[in-house]
Amino acid sequence: MILNTKENRMPIRLLQSIAAFVGIGLLLAACSVVPASQAKPGSAAPASQDNLPDYGPAPELTNTVWLNTSQPLRLSELRGKVVLLDMWTFECINCQHVIPSLKNWYSRYQDKGLVIIGNHFPEFEAEKSLDNLKKAVADDGILYPVAQDNDGATWNSYRNLYWPTMYLIDKRGNLRYTHIGEGQYEETESAIQSLLAEPYSE
């Protein structure tokens, strides 16, 4: 459609409204989330249940650039620990809303065997900068390990689609729980507690 002819010209206020609507849509799309019920089959665990489903071995981490840890972390070296893997990017507002809960769980359960890893997969060009990531981690007061995932190797190995997504991996290295987006913090904490309480023997 040609909009700049006299016959087809849209009123300026209508064009402004459309532009504003599109702008809001783009902002919301920056961190797309869906309810957990719409996650891929077998991804979300029921709330407050002692026996969480077992979805098999979690994909190994291959990230080489890490913050807040002296060496790269590998799931194979974290047997006996419960791992919470958070897929995030620092400009995503939904990711920012999840961080306080992650920090709280890290403080409460680190000594009980919980390892939290923030896998940072960027959406925008500025988020690919390691210096910008370091600043964001410092500004947000994040103390748990953060892995840079600019090539999307970890993001893709989990077939992840949304920021933020949290995965819980048990002491044997198996994927047990997935939550997409914000909310359901009590359910996620209950799952953490259940996995920490599970026995483990090498």
N, C-alpha and C positions, 0 to 999 in steps of 0.2 A: 504494500500500500504506500502511495506517495502522500506524505503528510504536509509538504510545504507548498501545495497549490491552494488557491483560494477555495476551491470546491471541497477539498478534502482536509483542510486545515483543522486540527483539533483545538478546542479552547485551551488557552495557556494553563488555566487552573487544572484542567483534566490531565494535561501532560505532566504537570508538577505532581499531581496525586499518583499517577502511574509510576513516575520516577521514585517517589518516596516509598511506594509499595515494593518496587523491585529492590531498592536499597535495603529495606528491612529483610526481604527474603534472602538476599546475599549474606547479610550479617548472620541470620539464623543458620544458614547453610554452612557457615564457617566451622561450626562444631555440631554436626548432625548427631542427634541421639534418637533412639527409638525405645519404647518400653521394653523391658526384659522379655515380655511375652512374645515380642516380635523378633527375638534373636533367632539365629539359626538353630535347627533342631538339636536338642540335647545340650543347650548352652546355659540354661538358668536352673538353679536349684531351688527347691521349695524352702520356705522360711522355717527357721527354728527346728530343723530336723537333725537328729544325731547321726544318721547314716546318709551322708551326701552321696549322690551318684558318682560313679567312677567312669570318666570318659577316656581313660587310657593315658599313655605317656604324653606329657606336655612337650612341645617342640623345644629343643635346646636353644639357649641364647648364644649368639655369635658376635655380639657387639664388641667393638674394640676400643671405643672411646667412652670413658666412664668418669663420673664426678662423684665425690663423697665416698670413694673407696680406693684403696691402694692398688688394686689389681682387678681385671675383668672378672665378673661373676659368671659361673656356669652352674646350671641346675644339677648336673652330675656331681658337683662338689658341695651341694647343699642338701644332701640326703640327711634326713632327721630334722630338717627345718620345714616350716610351712612358708611358702613364698606367695606374696601378693604381687602380681605383675600388673602395673597400671599403665595403660596406653593413653598418652596425653600429649598435648602440645601447649606451649606456655601462653599463647594468645587466645586460646579457647576459654570462653567465660564459664562453660560447664565444667571444664577441667579445673579451673580456679576454684569453683565452688566445692569440689571434691577434696582438694588439698587439705583443708583443716581436719577432716576425718582421717585422712591418711597419716597426718602428723600425730594425731591423737593415738591412733592404733600403734604407730611406731613407738611412741613413748610408753604406752601401756604394755605392749606385748613383745617388744624386742628381746627382753631378757628371758622371755618364756619360749623363745624359739621362732618368732615371726621375722621374716626378712621381707622388706618392701623394696621393690625395684620400680622406678619410674622409667618406662621406655618412651623416650621422646622422639616421636615421628612428626616432622614438621609439615604444616600445610602451606605456609607462606614462605617466601624467599628469606625474609629476615630471620625466621625461626631456624634456618639452617646454620646460622652463625654460631660457632661454639662460644664466642665471647658473649653473645646475646643470651645464650642458654645459661651460661655461668651466672650472668647478672640476674636472670629470672629466678634461678634456684636460690641465689643469695637473698634477693628481695622477698621471696616467698618463705624464707626461713626453712627450706627443705634440708633435712639432715640425712635422710635415707639415700641410698645409692641411686643415681640416675644414669641411664645409658643413652647415648646419642644414636639414633637410628635413621640417619639421613637417607640411606639407600632403601629403607623399608624392609630389610631382611627379616627382622623379628616381627614387625607388623604383618607382613605377608605370610610368614610361616604359621601364624595363628589365624590366618584368613580374616583378619580384623577389618571392620568397616567403619567404626564410629569412635569418636573421642567424646568422653572418656569411656574406656571399657576396663573392668577389673577382672582378673583371673586369679583364682586361688589354686595353688598347686600343693599337693600333700607331701608328707615326709618321704614318700617313695618316688616322688617326681611325677605323679599322675594329676591330670587336670580334674578338679572336683566341683568347681563353681565358677559361674560367669555372671557378671552384672554389667549392663550397658546403661550409661548415663548417670545422672544424679539420683539421689534418694535411696530408699531402702537400706539406710545405714545400719539399722538395728539387725536386719536380716543378714547383712554382710558380716557384721561383728559376731553374730551368732555362729555363722559358718566358720569364721576364724577360730573361735573358741572350740568348736567341735573338732576341727582338724588338729588343733594343738593338743587336745585331750586324747587323740588316737595313739595307741601304742606303736612303737617302732623298734624293729630289731634288724640289724644288718644281715 
